[in-house]
Amino acid sequence: MDDYLFDSNVKDSRVVSEKTHYLEAFNYSDTGFNSCEIHPLTSDEFQNFLDRRGAFAPPKLKNGVKLLDGIRLVVQKNAENNDTFAPNVISLSQEEYPSMVRKMHLPFRAIEGGSIVGPVFWCEYDQDEDDRHLQFIFRKSDVRKKGKTRGWEIMLSYSFRTGVTTGFVKGTPTSDINDAINHLIACQSDVGHPMLLPMIILSLDLSVKVDIRQRDARNWLRRLENAITMRNEIDKNDEYKHFDVDGINRDLVECHSQVLWKRPQAYQEIIKEMKAAMDKFKSAMDNFELPTSPEKPIEKSTEKRIKKLKALHGSMGSRLEFYRVKLTGQEHYIHTTLERLHIQRQALYNIMTQKESKLNLEMAAQQRRLAHASKRDGTAMKTLSLLGAIFLPGTFLSSVFSMTFFNFKVADNSEVSQELWIYFVITIPLTLAIVGTWWILENRRLKTYAAEDRDIEQGIERMETEIFEIMRKKTMNKASTWGSVAQSPTTSKTHHSIFHHHHHSSEKHA
C-alpha cells in the first residue's frame, strides 16, 4: 500500500527546480580517513551519488580500519521557488525523487505531508527486518507570505547495521537550514547519532530570538497600557505622543500577533515526539549490541563508539528536557501577556464607546441649537408682527385725523394747522417708548438663550466627564496588578476582617 500511495503522489506532483548539493561526512576507526564534503550535485551525477559509484565510491581502507558512522544528505539549502513548499510540489524530477527515497530508505509517507503547516515531527521503524532503519520526518512550512511559501523539511533514515544516516534536506533562505548544515559539519564527530540534525534544527528554531521577541512584545504592551489605562511602568520617552484610537488599535493587533509567534504548545508536542524517537533509538541500540565473551570480545573501536553514543544520547535527552522547561515558562509568560492584552482591548473598547456617546451628545446639542435658532427666528417674526400691529392703527388714525390739520380756505391756497406739533410731540415719545421696551425685552430673551446654550454645553461636558470617569475607574480596577495601586480602605478592611476571622478560627481549632 505504501508503494502504491507513494507512486501515486509522485505522479500527481508538480516539479519545481532548485539548486541541489550533497553532503557526506564519515568517521573511521583511523581518524586519518575521516572526511567531510559538501559540493553541488548535478543531474548527471545524481544516480552515482545514490549508488556510491564513480567519484562517490567508498575509499579503500587499510587492514583493520573500519567505518564507524557517517551521514549522506541531498541538500537544497536555498530553495527559492515561490511554490517550493506548496502542496503536491516536489523539487526533484519524477525519476530522481522516487529513486532517492527508495535507495536511501527514506520514509514513503513524507510526500503526503506536503500540505502540513506548522512544525511536525514523526519517527518510526521501516519494515525491512534484514536491514533495520529508523526513519524521521521533521518539517515546518508556512502558507504564502508576500507570494512565497517558506519553511524547511528533513527526512532521514538511520541504518543500525552501518551506523550511517541518509536523508534529504530542503529549506528556504529565511529558514535556519544554512546554519544547521554548518553546525552539522562542525559536529562531524557526533554524526553517528541520527537525532543530531533534528536536534540542531530544534535548537535553532527555539533560539534566543523567540525570548527576545516575547520581551519586546511585553515592552510594547506596557506602552499600550500607559496610553490606554495610564499605567506608569515605562520611561517618559516611550510614551505615546497622541492618543490615536485607530493607531493604538492597530498596535494592539500587531502586538497580539507577535506574542503568538512560535506557540510553545506546538513545540512541546515536538519535544514529546522527539523523546519517543530517542527511546526507540536507545531500545534498538541496546538490542543491537553483541554480548562480550573471552573468545570474541568487542573491538575497542566499536566499544568506544557505543560508549560515545550513549554519552551523546544522554546529553541530547537532557537538552530536550531543558527545552521542555524553557517552553513551559514561556507558555506562562505568553499567557500573562495575552490576558493583559485582552484587558487593554476591553479598555480601548470602553473608550471608543465613550467617544461614540460623546459624538451622539454633540449631535443632540447641535440639533438643540438649531431648534433654539429656529425659536429665535420665530420670536423675531412675532416681534415684527407685534410692531406692525402697534403702529398700523396709529398710521391709520394719523392719516384720518391729518385731514383736520389742513384748513382749505381757497382752492389755490392751503396752510398747515398751528396744532401740528401736537402730533409729533405724542408720536415720537410713544415710538421711542415702544422701541425701547422691545429692545429691553429682546436683550432679556438673548441673555436667556445664551444661558440655555451655556447650560447645554456644561451639561454635555459634565456628562462626558462622568462617563469618562466611570469608564476609567472600571478600566483601572480591571487592569491593576498587585502593588500597582494602593488598596482602598474598603479593601483593606475586608482583608483585615478576613485575616482576623481566619486567625480566630485557627485559634479555636487549636
CORCOR-V377165 format. One record per pair of residues at least 4 apart in sequence whose ideal C-beta (glycine too) atoms are under 6 Angstrom apart, sorted by the first residue. I is the first residue (numbers start at 1). J is the second residue. Records with the same first field share a line. If there is no record, write none. Layout:
I=J, J
//
This chain:
2=6, 108
6=108
9=111
10=94, 98
12=88
13=88, 90
14=89
15=90, 93
16=81, 83, 84, 89, 91
18=76, 79, 91
20=41, 76
21=38, 40, 41, 75
22=41, 49
23=38, 73, 75
24=37, 72
25=36, 70, 71, 188, 191
26=35, 70
27=34, 68, 69
28=33, 34, 65, 67
29=65, 66, 301
30=65
36=185, 188
45=49
46=96
48=53, 54, 56
49=56
50=103
52=56, 57
53=57
61=65
68=305
69=163, 191, 192
70=164
71=165, 191
72=166
73=167, 169
74=168
75=169
76=91, 170
77=171, 177, 178, 181
78=173
79=84, 170, 172
82=147, 148
83=89
84=91
85=141, 149, 151
86=149
87=114, 115
90=97
92=96, 97
99=103
100=104
101=106
104=157, 166
105=133, 157
106=155, 157
107=135, 137, 155
110=137, 155
113=139
116=120
118=266
119=140, 266, 270
120=139
121=138, 270, 273, 274
122=137
123=136, 277
124=135
125=134
126=133, 135
131=161
132=160
133=157, 159
134=158
135=157
136=156
137=155
138=154, 198
139=153
140=151, 152
141=151
142=150, 151
144=149
150=172, 174
152=171, 175, 177
153=170
154=169
155=167, 168
156=165, 167
157=166
158=165, 194
159=164
160=284, 288
163=192
165=194
171=175, 177
176=180, 204
179=204
180=200, 201, 204
183=200
184=197
190=196, 312
191=196
192=309
193=312
195=199, 316
199=316
206=323
208=212
210=262
213=261
217=255, 258, 259
218=337
220=255
221=337, 340
222=233, 234
223=234, 238
224=228, 344
225=229, 231, 344
226=231, 234, 239
227=240, 248
228=344, 347, 348
229=347, 475, 476, 479
234=238
245=352
251=255
252=345
256=341
259=334, 337, 338
264=327, 330, 331
267=327
268=327
271=320, 323, 324
274=320
275=320
278=317
284=288
292=297, 298
298=302, 303
300=304
309=313
343=478, 479
347=475
350=471
354=467, 468, 471
357=467
358=464
361=460
365=456, 460
368=456
372=449
388=392
390=434
391=395
397=401
398=402
405=417, 420
406=414
408=414
416=420
421=425
423=427
424=428
432=436
458=462
468=472
472=476
475=479
476=480
480=484, 485
487=491, 492
//
